[in-house]
Amino acid sequence: MKRIYEPAAYGPLTGCYWSDSGDWQDWPTAQGDMRCDVAIIGAGFTGLNAALHLARAGVDVAVFEAQPLGWGASGRNGGFCCLGGGMLKPDTMRRQFGDTDTELWQGMEQVAVAYVDGLITEHGWDVDRHSDGETQLAHSTRAWRNMQRDAGPDAILHEKSDLPELGLNGPWHGGMTTRTGFALNPRKYLEGLAQAAREAGARIYHQSPVQGLRRNTGWQLDINAGSVRAERVLIATNGYSSEDLPDWLRARYLPVQSSVIVTSPLSDAEQARAGWTSAQMAYDSRSLLHYFRLMPNGRFLFGMRGGLRATQRSKAQIARQIRQDFSALFPAWANVEITHKWAGLVCLTGRLTPFVGPVPEAPGLFAALGYHGNGVAMGSYAGALIASQMADLTAPGPAPGFLASPPKRFPLGRFRRNLLRPAYFLASTFDL
């Protein structure tokens, strides 16, 4: 595999709270040669949702995960099932793609959340769900002015003086709640998806990295010294993609680091001391945002974007920075125990929207990736959407045309992480 971060970014997942939050099913490893109608590379939210829909339609589908299930972004994210999936402002999207596609995208964001909600309800999964939508908190007076100016008709604005009564105390200048979305344990959701896909007939293999992919009377995948022949293939590896699986993917995605810490359970007194007693999931208005929530068991999750390298030195710097930021925003908890800390990769595209569609000039090859840090809802929906394209099924809902337009390659090739350096510098310098 050809990946652009240091090996530590792709090593064993350690310190992740979600990994310790349940007893997880063991999955088989692919052995020998096999055939299937559809082979899916990546057993995350996208791959498993695609597998579920394909299997329900009678398609013979096999899913191949390079590591243990839950190792990638779907098993290490913050658990925010919310609006998002792209980074374009509505006005910019209208200029680039027009009113119709912009309205389709906005409807798709809503439907993506409802889609995950429907899956959870249908199967009765216990995913530690909480939060009535999400709340954005203004980190500056300018951010608060912008928030008031840009608030949509369904948004609920909170004055600074209202926040303590809502249990959202902190150094905020105001806030805005959107009533769409909820928080969950992403690993429990992932486990439910995997079991549902298997019950529908999908074959799921972990620790089965695809080491080669080529067209050969259909498609041939090299896995664990064996080969898999498939009529169609889905690439669902997002920020953990490889530059040569397939070669078309090279430099069309940009992985970005995100880091998370989780505290020991906070007592009622500790929560009251900080003035944060709400079950609402929240994030601040910085460009390099912080995201956080009080979980049902009293633990507090806190995450942030940033970091250009995955060396031990860089990881130590990020660990210091996230603890420093956490203590600055929640000084009453400056000395609480941090029991878990980990990092992962979110995925950007050059046009700042996902790609969900066929790979050009490669019959039978499809890809779905690029959720810009909001993959719980959008990545899940994209899996159902790409399945409908691959097997001529009814689409799960709206989809703007630009989703199927291939993203352009980033400049600098395998050194494209350096494109983030000036953006990070400007954000840290001026985002005050």
Secondary structure, DSSP 4 states (H G I P E B T S, - for coil): ---SS-GGGGS---S-TGGGSSPPPP-----S-EEEEEEEE--SHHHHHHHHHHHHTT--EEEE-SSSTT-SGGGTS--EE-S-S----HHHHHHHHHHHHHHHHHHHHHHHHHHHHHHHHHHT-----B-SSEEEE-SSHHHHHHHHHH--TT-EEEEGGGTGGGTB-SS-SEEEEESS-EE--HHHHHHHHHHHHHHHT-EEESS--EEEEEESSSEEEEETTEEEEEEEEEE--GGG--TTTTGGGTTS-EEEEEEEEEESPPPHHHHHHHTB----EEEESSSS-EEEEE-TTS-EEEEEE--S--SHHHHHHHHHHHHHHHHHH-GGGTTS-EEEEEEEEEEE-TTSS-EEEEPTT-TTEEEEE--TT-HHHHHHHHHHHHHHHHHTPPPSS---GGGGSPPPPPTTGGGGGGGHHHHHHHHHHH--
